[in-house]
Amino acid sequence: MTIRLSDQTPHYQGKKRLVVSEEKKKKHRAINASENDVRQYRIDGDVITGKQKRCDYLLLNDTKRNAYFIELKGSSIDQACKQLLSVWDIFEGCPDLKEYVFLFRIVYSGSPSPSIIGSSERKLKQRTAKTKPLKVDGRKVKLYRKESALLEEYI
């Protein structure tokens, strides 16, 4: 499956200083202090429909060429990692993102045991940590997760 973002309508497009991705009291707040060109897509249900695993949002900083794949989750980190691995496979062939750095974000409020790492999380960490940052088809890739209902970062 190849997705062309140029065929999709963004949830938001512009230079807004704050772009919020939110679902079920989980939030990713992207602070766009430099007022870069950004686009936000609702992946789950808009860009990708059906039963395929997918993350909640894709936030693009078109000026810096960064693609933030955002999963807002209750507590199932393993499920969140499966969803991010799935969208990675889908979007790594996307011609619209060829020059973008892939950045993965998991925002969750649960408290999974730090000593238990699910196989999907291990796979995602291995895939994103082969180099610092990992390069896939010439693209850099990073993973970050936050144990809170809110992740706020400068983009």
TIRO-2110 file (N, C-alpha, C; in Angstrom, 1 decimal):
// TIRO-2110
0.8, -1.2, 0.0, N, 1, A
0.0, 0.0, 0.0, CA, 1, A
0.9, 1.2, 0.0, C, 1, A
0.7, 2.1, -1.0, N, 2, A
1.5, 3.3, -1.1, CA, 2, A
0.5, 4.5, -0.9, C, 2, A
0.8, 5.4, 0.0, N, 3, A
-0.1, 6.5, 0.2, CA, 3, A
0.6, 7.8, -0.3, C, 3, A
-0.2, 8.6, -1.0, N, 4, A
0.3, 9.9, -1.5, CA, 4, A
-0.4, 11.0, -0.7, C, 4, A
0.4, 11.7, 0.2, N, 5, A
-0.2, 12.7, 1.0, CA, 5, A
-0.7, 13.9, 0.1, C, 5, A
-0.2, 14.0, -1.1, N, 6, A
-0.7, 15.1, -2.0, CA, 6, A
-2.1, 14.8, -2.4, C, 6, A
-2.6, 13.6, -2.2, N, 7, A
-4.0, 13.2, -2.5, CA, 7, A
-4.9, 13.4, -1.3, C, 7, A
-4.4, 13.7, -0.2, N, 8, A
-5.1, 13.8, 1.1, CA, 8, A
-5.3, 15.3, 1.5, C, 8, A
-6.4, 15.5, 2.2, N, 9, A
-6.6, 16.9, 2.8, CA, 9, A
-6.1, 16.9, 4.2, C, 9, A
-5.2, 17.8, 4.5, N, 10, A
-4.7, 17.9, 5.9, CA, 10, A
-5.8, 18.3, 6.9, C, 10, A
-5.7, 17.8, 8.1, N, 11, A
-6.5, 18.3, 9.2, CA, 11, A
-6.3, 19.7, 9.5, C, 11, A
-5.0, 20.1, 9.4, N, 12, A
-4.5, 21.5, 9.6, CA, 12, A
-3.4, 21.7, 8.7, C, 12, A
-3.3, 22.9, 8.1, N, 13, A
-2.1, 23.4, 7.3, CA, 13, A
-1.9, 24.8, 7.6, C, 13, A
-0.7, 25.2, 7.9, N, 14, A
-0.4, 26.6, 8.1, CA, 14, A
0.9, 26.8, 8.9, C, 14, A
1.0, 28.0, 9.6, N, 15, A
2.1, 28.4, 10.4, CA, 15, A
1.8, 28.6, 11.8, C, 15, A
0.7, 28.0, 12.3, N, 16, A
0.3, 28.2, 13.7, CA, 16, A
1.4, 27.9, 14.7, C, 16, A
1.5, 28.6, 15.8, N, 17, A
2.5, 28.5, 16.8, CA, 17, A
2.3, 27.2, 17.6, C, 17, A
1.1, 26.7, 17.7, N, 18, A
0.8, 25.6, 18.5, CA, 18, A
-0.1, 24.6, 17.8, C, 18, A
0.3, 23.4, 17.6, N, 19, A
-0.5, 22.4, 16.9, CA, 19, A
-0.7, 21.2, 17.8, C, 19, A
-2.0, 21.0, 18.2, N, 20, A
-2.3, 19.9, 19.2, CA, 20, A
-2.9, 18.7, 18.5, C, 20, A
-2.4, 17.6, 18.8, N, 21, A
-2.9, 16.3, 18.4, CA, 21, A
-3.5, 15.7, 19.7, C, 21, A
-4.8, 15.4, 19.7, N, 22, A
-5.5, 15.0, 20.9, CA, 22, A
-6.5, 13.8, 20.7, C, 22, A
-6.5, 12.9, 21.6, N, 23, A
-7.5, 11.8, 21.6, CA, 23, A
-7.6, 11.3, 23.0, C, 23, A
-8.8, 11.2, 23.5, N, 24, A
-9.1, 10.5, 24.8, CA, 24, A
-8.2, 11.1, 25.9, C, 24, A
-8.1, 12.4, 26.1, N, 25, A
-7.3, 13.0, 27.1, CA, 25, A
-5.8, 12.9, 27.0, C, 25, A
-5.4, 12.3, 25.9, N, 26, A
-3.9, 12.3, 25.6, CA, 26, A
-3.6, 13.4, 24.6, C, 26, A
-2.5, 14.1, 24.8, N, 27, A
-2.2, 15.2, 23.9, CA, 27, A
-0.7, 15.2, 23.5, C, 27, A
-0.5, 15.6, 22.3, N, 28, A
0.9, 15.9, 21.8, CA, 28, A
0.7, 17.4, 21.4, C, 28, A
1.5, 18.2, 22.1, N, 29, A
1.5, 19.7, 21.8, CA, 29, A
2.8, 20.0, 21.0, C, 29, A
2.7, 20.4, 19.8, N, 30, A
3.9, 20.8, 19.0, CA, 30, A
4.0, 22.3, 19.0, C, 30, A
5.1, 22.8, 19.5, N, 31, A
5.3, 24.2, 19.6, CA, 31, A
6.1, 24.6, 18.4, C, 31, A
5.5, 25.4, 17.5, N, 32, A
6.1, 25.9, 16.3, CA, 32, A
6.5, 27.3, 16.4, C, 32, A
7.5, 27.5, 17.3, N, 33, A
8.0, 28.9, 17.7, CA, 33, A
8.5, 29.7, 16.5, C, 33, A
9.1, 29.0, 15.5, N, 34, A
9.6, 29.7, 14.3, CA, 34, A
8.6, 29.9, 13.2, C, 34, A
7.3, 29.5, 13.5, N, 35, A
6.2, 29.6, 12.6, CA, 35, A
6.6, 29.0, 11.2, C, 35, A
7.1, 27.7, 11.3, N, 36, A
7.4, 27.0, 10.1, CA, 36, A
6.1, 26.5, 9.4, C, 36, A
6.2, 26.1, 8.1, N, 37, A
5.1, 25.5, 7.4, CA, 37, A
4.8, 24.1, 8.0, C, 37, A
3.6, 23.9, 8.5, N, 38, A
3.3, 22.6, 9.1, CA, 38, A
2.0, 22.1, 8.5, C, 38, A
1.9, 20.8, 8.5, N, 39, A
0.6, 20.1, 8.1, CA, 39, A
0.4, 19.0, 9.1, C, 39, A
-0.9, 18.8, 9.5, N, 40, A
-1.3, 17.8, 10.4, CA, 40, A
-2.3, 16.9, 9.7, C, 40, A
-2.1, 15.6, 9.8, N, 41, A
-3.0, 14.6, 9.2, CA, 41, A
-3.5, 13.7, 10.3, C, 41, A
-4.8, 13.5, 10.3, N, 42, A
-5.4, 12.5, 11.1, CA, 42, A
-5.3, 11.1, 10.4, C, 42, A
-4.4, 10.3, 10.8, N, 43, A
-4.1, 9.0, 10.1, CA, 43, A
-5.2, 8.0, 10.3, C, 43, A
-5.6, 7.8, 11.6, N, 44, A
-6.5, 6.8, 12.0, CA, 44, A
-7.9, 7.2, 11.6, C, 44, A
-8.5, 6.6, 10.5, N, 45, A
-9.8, 6.9, 10.1, CA, 45, A
-9.9, 7.8, 8.9, C, 45, A
-8.9, 8.7, 8.7, N, 46, A
-9.0, 9.6, 7.6, CA, 46, A
-8.1, 9.2, 6.5, C, 46, A
-6.8, 9.2, 6.7, N, 47, A
-5.8, 8.8, 5.7, CA, 47, A
-5.8, 7.3, 5.5, C, 47, A
-5.9, 6.6, 6.6, N, 48, A
-5.9, 5.1, 6.5, CA, 48, A
-7.2, 4.6, 7.2, C, 48, A
-8.0, 3.9, 6.4, N, 49, A
-9.3, 3.4, 7.0, CA, 49, A
-9.2, 1.9, 6.9, C, 49, A
-10.2, 1.2, 7.5, N, 50, A
-10.2, -0.2, 7.6, CA, 50, A
-9.6, -0.8, 8.8, C, 50, A
-9.1, -2.0, 8.7, N, 51, A
-8.6, -2.7, 9.9, CA, 51, A
-7.1, -2.7, 10.1, C, 51, A
-6.4, -2.0, 9.1, N, 52, A
-5.0, -2.0, 9.2, CA, 52, A
-4.5, -1.2, 10.4, C, 52, A
-3.4, -1.6, 11.0, N, 53, A
-2.9, -0.9, 12.2, CA, 53, A
-2.3, 0.4, 11.7, C, 53, A
-2.5, 1.5, 12.5, N, 54, A
-2.0, 2.8, 12.1, CA, 54, A
-2.0, 3.6, 13.4, C, 54, A
-1.2, 4.7, 13.3, N, 55, A
-1.1, 5.6, 14.4, CA, 55, A
-2.2, 6.7, 14.3, C, 55, A
-2.2, 7.6, 15.3, N, 56, A
-3.3, 8.5, 15.3, CA, 56, A
-3.1, 9.7, 14.4, C, 56, A
-1.9, 10.3, 14.4, N, 57, A
-1.6, 11.5, 13.7, CA, 57, A
-0.3, 11.5, 13.0, C, 57, A
-0.1, 12.3, 12.0, N, 58, A
1.1, 12.6, 11.3, CA, 58, A
1.2, 14.1, 11.3, C, 58, A
2.3, 14.6, 11.8, N, 59, A
2.6, 16.0, 11.8, CA, 59, A
3.8, 16.3, 11.0, C, 59, A
3.7, 17.1, 10.0, N, 60, A
4.8, 17.4, 9.1, CA, 60, A
5.3, 18.8, 9.3, C, 60, A
6.6, 19.0, 9.6, N, 61, A
7.2, 20.3, 9.6, CA, 61, A
7.9, 20.4, 8.2, C, 61, A
7.2, 21.0, 7.3, N, 62, A
7.7, 21.0, 5.9, CA, 62, A
8.9, 21.9, 5.7, C, 62, A
9.1, 22.9, 6.6, N, 63, A
10.3, 23.7, 6.5, CA, 63, A
11.5, 22.9, 6.9, C, 63, A
11.5, 22.2, 8.0, N, 64, A
12.6, 21.4, 8.5, CA, 64, A
12.7, 20.0, 7.9, C, 64, A
11.6, 19.5, 7.2, N, 65, A
11.5, 18.2, 6.7, CA, 65, A
11.5, 17.1, 7.7, C, 65, A
10.7, 17.3, 8.8, N, 66, A
10.5, 16.4, 9.8, CA, 66, A
9.1, 15.8, 9.8, C, 66, A
9.0, 14.5, 9.9, N, 67, A
7.7, 13.8, 9.9, CA, 67, A
7.5, 13.2, 11.3, C, 67, A
6.5, 13.6, 12.1, N, 68, A
6.3, 13.1, 13.4, CA, 68, A
5.1, 12.2, 13.4, C, 68, A
5.3, 10.9, 13.6, N, 69, A
4.2, 9.9, 13.7, CA, 69, A
3.8, 9.8, 15.1, C, 69, A
2.6, 10.1, 15.5, N, 70, A
2.1, 10.3, 16.9, CA, 70, A
1.1, 9.2, 17.2, C, 70, A
1.3, 8.5, 18.2, N, 71, A
0.4, 7.5, 18.8, CA, 71, A
0.0, 7.9, 20.2, C, 71, A
-1.3, 8.1, 20.4, N, 72, A
-1.8, 8.5, 21.7, CA, 72, A
-2.5, 7.3, 22.3, C, 72, A
-2.0, 6.8, 23.4, N, 73, A
-2.4, 5.5, 23.9, CA, 73, A
-2.7, 5.5, 25.4, C, 73, A
-3.5, 4.6, 25.8, N, 74, A
-3.8, 4.4, 27.3, CA, 74, A
-2.6, 3.8, 28.0, C, 74, A
-2.3, 2.6, 27.8, N, 75, A
-1.2, 1.9, 28.4, CA, 75, A
-0.5, 0.8, 27.6, C, 75, A
-1.1, 0.5, 26.5, N, 76, A
-0.5, -0.7, 25.8, CA, 76, A
0.6, -0.2, 24.8, C, 76, A
1.8, -0.2, 25.4, N, 77, A
3.0, 0.3, 24.6, CA, 77, A
3.2, -0.7, 23.5, C, 77, A
3.1, -2.0, 23.7, N, 78, A
3.3, -3.0, 22.7, CA, 78, A
2.4, -2.7, 21.5, C, 78, A
1.1, -2.5, 21.8, N, 79, A
0.2, -2.2, 20.7, CA, 79, A
0.6, -0.9, 20.0, C, 79, A
1.0, 0.1, 20.7, N, 80, A
1.4, 1.4, 20.1, CA, 80, A
2.6, 1.2, 19.2, C, 80, A
3.5, 0.3, 19.6, N, 81, A
4.7, 0.0, 18.8, CA, 81, A
4.3, -0.7, 17.5, C, 81, A
3.4, -1.6, 17.6, N, 82, A
2.9, -2.3, 16.4, CA, 82, A
2.2, -1.4, 15.4, C, 82, A
1.5, -0.4, 16.0, N, 83, A
0.9, 0.6, 15.1, CA, 83, A
1.9, 1.5, 14.4, C, 83, A
3.0, 1.9, 15.1, N, 84, A
4.0, 2.7, 14.5, CA, 84, A
4.8, 1.9, 13.5, C, 84, A
5.1, 0.6, 13.8, N, 85, A
5.8, -0.2, 12.8, CA, 85, A
5.0, -0.3, 11.6, C, 85, A
3.7, -0.5, 11.7, N, 86, A
2.8, -0.6, 10.5, CA, 86, A
2.8, 0.7, 9.7, C, 86, A
2.7, 1.8, 10.3, N, 87, A
2.7, 3.1, 9.5, CA, 87, A
4.1, 3.3, 8.9, C, 87, A
5.1, 2.9, 9.6, N, 88, A
6.5, 3.1, 9.1, CA, 88, A
6.6, 2.3, 7.8, C, 88, A
6.1, 1.1, 7.8, N, 89, A
6.1, 0.3, 6.6, CA, 89, A
5.3, 0.9, 5.4, C, 89, A
4.2, 1.5, 5.8, N, 90, A
3.3, 2.1, 4.8, CA, 90, A
3.9, 3.4, 4.2, C, 90, A
4.5, 4.2, 5.1, N, 91, A
4.9, 5.6, 4.6, CA, 91, A
6.4, 5.6, 4.2, C, 91, A
7.2, 4.5, 4.4, N, 92, A
8.6, 4.6, 4.0, CA, 92, A
8.7, 4.7, 2.5, C, 92, A
7.7, 4.2, 1.8, N, 93, A
7.7, 4.3, 0.3, CA, 93, A
6.9, 5.5, -0.2, C, 93, A
6.5, 6.4, 0.7, N, 94, A
5.7, 7.5, 0.3, CA, 94, A
6.6, 8.6, -0.4, C, 94, A
6.3, 8.9, -1.7, N, 95, A
7.2, 9.8, -2.4, CA, 95, A
7.1, 11.2, -1.8, C, 95, A
6.0, 11.6, -1.2, N, 96, A
5.9, 12.9, -0.6, CA, 96, A
6.8, 13.1, 0.6, C, 96, A
7.3, 12.0, 1.2, N, 97, A
8.1, 12.1, 2.4, CA, 97, A
9.6, 11.6, 2.2, C, 97, A
10.0, 11.5, 1.0, N, 98, A
11.3, 11.0, 0.6, CA, 98, A
12.4, 11.7, 1.3, C, 98, A
12.3, 13.0, 1.5, N, 99, A
13.4, 13.8, 2.1, CA, 99, A
13.2, 14.1, 3.6, C, 99, A
12.2, 13.5, 4.2, N, 100, A
11.8, 13.8, 5.6, CA, 100, A
12.5, 12.8, 6.6, C, 100, A
12.8, 13.4, 7.8, N, 101, A
13.3, 12.6, 8.9, CA, 101, A
12.1, 12.0, 9.6, C, 101, A
12.0, 10.7, 9.9, N, 102, A
10.9, 10.1, 10.5, CA, 102, A
11.1, 10.1, 12.0, C, 102, A
10.2, 10.7, 12.8, N, 103, A
10.3, 10.8, 14.2, CA, 103, A
9.0, 10.2, 14.8, C, 103, A
9.1, 9.2, 15.7, N, 104, A
8.0, 8.4, 16.3, CA, 104, A
7.8, 8.9, 17.7, C, 104, A
6.5, 9.2, 18.0, N, 105, A
6.1, 9.6, 19.4, CA, 105, A
5.0, 8.8, 19.9, C, 105, A
5.2, 8.3, 21.2, N, 106, A
4.2, 7.6, 21.9, CA, 106, A
3.8, 8.4, 23.1, C, 106, A
2.6, 8.7, 23.3, N, 107, A
2.1, 9.4, 24.5, CA, 107, A
1.2, 8.5, 25.2, C, 107, A
1.5, 8.1, 26.4, N, 108, A
0.6, 7.2, 27.1, CA, 108, A
0.6, 7.5, 28.6, C, 108, A
-0.5, 7.1, 29.2, N, 109, A
-0.7, 7.5, 30.6, CA, 109, A
-0.6, 6.3, 31.6, C, 109, A
-0.6, 5.1, 31.0, N, 110, A
-0.5, 3.9, 31.8, CA, 110, A
0.9, 3.7, 32.5, C, 110, A
1.0, 2.7, 33.3, N, 111, A
2.3, 2.5, 34.0, CA, 111, A
2.8, 1.1, 33.7, C, 111, A
3.2, 0.8, 32.5, N, 112, A
3.7, -0.6, 32.3, CA, 112, A
5.0, -0.8, 33.0, C, 112, A
5.3, -2.0, 33.4, N, 113, A
6.5, -2.3, 34.2, CA, 113, A
7.7, -2.0, 33.3, C, 113, A
8.7, -1.2, 33.9, N, 114, A
9.9, -0.8, 33.1, CA, 114, A
10.7, -2.0, 32.8, C, 114, A
10.6, -3.1, 33.5, N, 115, A
11.4, -4.3, 33.2, CA, 115, A
10.8, -5.2, 32.1, C, 115, A
9.6, -4.9, 31.8, N, 116, A
8.9, -5.7, 30.7, CA, 116, A
8.9, -4.9, 29.4, C, 116, A
9.6, -5.4, 28.4, N, 117, A
9.5, -4.7, 27.1, CA, 117, A
8.9, -5.7, 26.2, C, 117, A
7.8, -5.3, 25.6, N, 118, A
7.1, -6.2, 24.6, CA, 118, A
7.9, -6.4, 23.4, C, 118, A
7.6, -7.5, 22.6, N, 119, A
8.4, -7.8, 21.4, CA, 119, A
8.3, -6.7, 20.4, C, 119, A
7.1, -6.0, 20.3, N, 120, A
7.0, -5.0, 19.3, CA, 120, A
7.8, -3.7, 19.7, C, 120, A
7.8, -3.4, 21.0, N, 121, A
8.6, -2.3, 21.4, CA, 121, A
10.1, -2.6, 21.2, C, 121, A
10.5, -3.8, 21.5, N, 122, A
11.9, -4.2, 21.2, CA, 122, A
12.3, -4.1, 19.7, C, 122, A
11.3, -4.5, 18.9, N, 123, A
11.6, -4.5, 17.4, CA, 123, A
11.6, -3.0, 17.0, C, 123, A
10.8, -2.2, 17.4, N, 124, A
10.8, -0.8, 17.1, CA, 124, A
12.1, -0.1, 17.5, C, 124, A
12.5, -0.4, 18.8, N, 125, A
13.7, 0.2, 19.3, CA, 125, A
14.9, -0.3, 18.5, C, 125, A
14.9, -1.5, 18.2, N, 126, A
16.1, -2.1, 17.4, CA, 126, A
16.1, -1.4, 16.0, C, 126, A
14.9, -1.3, 15.4, N, 127, A
14.8, -0.7, 14.1, CA, 127, A
15.2, 0.8, 14.1, C, 127, A
14.9, 1.5, 15.2, N, 128, A
15.2, 3.0, 15.3, CA, 128, A
16.6, 3.2, 15.9, C, 128, A
17.3, 2.2, 16.4, N, 129, A
18.5, 2.5, 17.2, CA, 129, A
19.8, 1.9, 16.5, C, 129, A
19.7, 1.4, 15.3, N, 130, A
20.8, 0.8, 14.6, CA, 130, A
21.9, 1.8, 14.4, C, 130, A
21.6, 3.0, 14.1, N, 131, A
22.6, 4.1, 14.1, CA, 131, A
21.9, 5.2, 14.9, C, 131, A
22.6, 6.2, 15.3, N, 132, A
22.0, 7.3, 16.1, CA, 132, A
22.0, 8.6, 15.3, C, 132, A
20.9, 9.0, 14.6, N, 133, A
19.7, 8.3, 14.5, CA, 133, A
19.8, 7.3, 13.3, C, 133, A
18.9, 6.3, 13.3, N, 134, A
18.8, 5.4, 12.3, CA, 134, A
18.5, 6.0, 10.9, C, 134, A
19.1, 5.6, 9.9, N, 135, A
18.8, 6.0, 8.5, CA, 135, A
18.2, 4.9, 7.8, C, 135, A
17.0, 5.2, 7.3, N, 136, A
16.3, 4.2, 6.4, CA, 136, A
16.1, 4.8, 5.1, C, 136, A
16.6, 4.2, 4.1, N, 137, A
16.5, 4.8, 2.7, CA, 137, A
17.0, 6.2, 2.7, C, 137, A
18.1, 6.5, 3.4, N, 138, A
18.6, 7.9, 3.5, CA, 138, A
17.9, 8.8, 4.5, C, 138, A
16.8, 8.3, 5.2, N, 139, A
16.1, 9.1, 6.1, CA, 139, A
16.5, 8.8, 7.5, C, 139, A
16.6, 9.8, 8.4, N, 140, A
16.9, 9.6, 9.8, CA, 140, A
15.6, 9.2, 10.5, C, 140, A
15.7, 8.4, 11.5, N, 141, A
14.5, 7.9, 12.2, CA, 141, A
14.8, 7.9, 13.7, C, 141, A
13.9, 8.5, 14.5, N, 142, A
14.1, 8.5, 16.0, CA, 142, A
12.8, 8.1, 16.7, C, 142, A
12.9, 7.5, 17.9, N, 143, A
11.7, 7.1, 18.7, CA, 143, A
11.8, 7.8, 20.0, C, 143, A
10.7, 8.3, 20.5, N, 144, A
10.6, 8.9, 21.8, CA, 144, A
9.2, 8.5, 22.4, C, 144, A
9.2, 8.2, 23.6, N, 145, A
7.9, 7.9, 24.3, CA, 145, A
7.9, 8.6, 25.6, C, 145, A
6.7, 9.0, 26.0, N, 146, A
6.5, 9.8, 27.2, CA, 146, A
5.4, 9.2, 28.1, C, 146, A
5.8, 8.9, 29.3, N, 147, A
4.8, 8.3, 30.3, CA, 147, A
4.0, 9.5, 30.9, C, 147, A
3.1, 10.0, 30.2, N, 148, A
2.3, 11.1, 30.6, CA, 148, A
1.1, 11.2, 29.7, C, 148, A
0.1, 11.9, 30.1, N, 149, A
-1.0, 12.2, 29.1, CA, 149, A
-0.7, 13.3, 28.2, C, 149, A
0.4, 14.0, 28.4, N, 150, A
0.8, 15.1, 27.6, CA, 150, A
2.3, 15.1, 27.2, C, 150, A
2.6, 15.2, 25.9, N, 151, A
3.9, 15.4, 25.5, CA, 151, A
4.0, 16.7, 24.7, C, 151, A
4.8, 17.6, 25.2, N, 152, A
5.0, 18.9, 24.6, CA, 152, A
6.4, 19.1, 24.1, C, 152, A
6.6, 19.5, 22.8, N, 153, A
7.9, 19.6, 22.3, CA, 153, A
8.0, 20.7, 21.2, C, 153, A
9.2, 21.3, 21.1, N, 154, A
9.4, 22.2, 20.0, CA, 154, A
9.6, 21.4, 18.7, C, 154, A
9.0, 21.9, 17.6, N, 155, A
9.2, 21.2, 16.3, CA, 155, A
10.0, 22.1, 15.4, C, 155, A
END
